[in-house]
């Protein structure tokens, strides 16, 4: 009897530890983790930079957009025509 009750106690302990670990681990889907996005998108960055007074000047914004377009073309090929 001593061995089986000890085994049951250990089993119950392991189930409790597993359940608490699962309850504390937030779900993660891409850049969304625990229901919050952890990677801001471009619009969020621009809005935060503007609010902080460090927004890009028009020439810098043009150069930035050109760099993003160049990287896009390198990775995925030419952009589809705008409709």
N, C-alpha and C positions, 0 to 999 in steps of 0.2 A: 504494500500500500504506500509506503514512504516514497518509493521511486516514481510511481505513477502520479502521485499528488505533486511531487516536485517538478515532474515533467509538465504537468498541466499548468503549474504556476509560471514556469519559464515560457510556455506557449502563450499564456495570457499576457505576460509582460512584453513579449515580442510583438504581439498584435497591437498592444497599446502604443508602443513606440512607433510602429509603422503607421498607425492611424494619426498620431500627432505630427509626424514628419510630413505626411501627405496633406494635412490640414494647413500646415505652415508654408508649404511650397507654392508660390504663386504660379499660375499657368503662364506659359510663354508662347507667343505666336509672332514670329518675326521680330519687329521692333516693339511690339506690344507685350508688356510683361506686367502681370498683376492688374490688368485693366487700364494701364497708363502707357502712352507712347514714350519711348526713351530715345528715339531718334527723331528730332524735329524735321519737318519738311521745309522746303525752301521758303515758302510763304511765312512760316512761323519765324524763321531766322531773320528774314527781312523786316518783319514787324518788330521783333525784339531789338534789332539793330537800330531801327528808326526811333523807337522809344528811348533807347539809350543815347541817341545823338551820334551814332557812329555808322550811319547808313552810307552806302557807296555813293560816290558822285556819279552823275550820268555817264561820263566816259568810263569809269570803273565798272559800272553796271553793264555797259555795252561789252567791254572786254570780258567780263565774267560770263555773260550769256554766250559770247563767241567761244569761250573755253569749254563751257558745258556742251555746246553743240558739237564742237570738235571731238570731245571725248565720246559723246553719243555715237557719232558717225564711226569712230574707231572701234567701238564695242559692238554696235548693232547694225552698221551700214547706214546708207542714206536715210534721212527722215522722209516719211511719206508726205506727199504734197498736202498742203492745208486745204480743207474743203470749205 
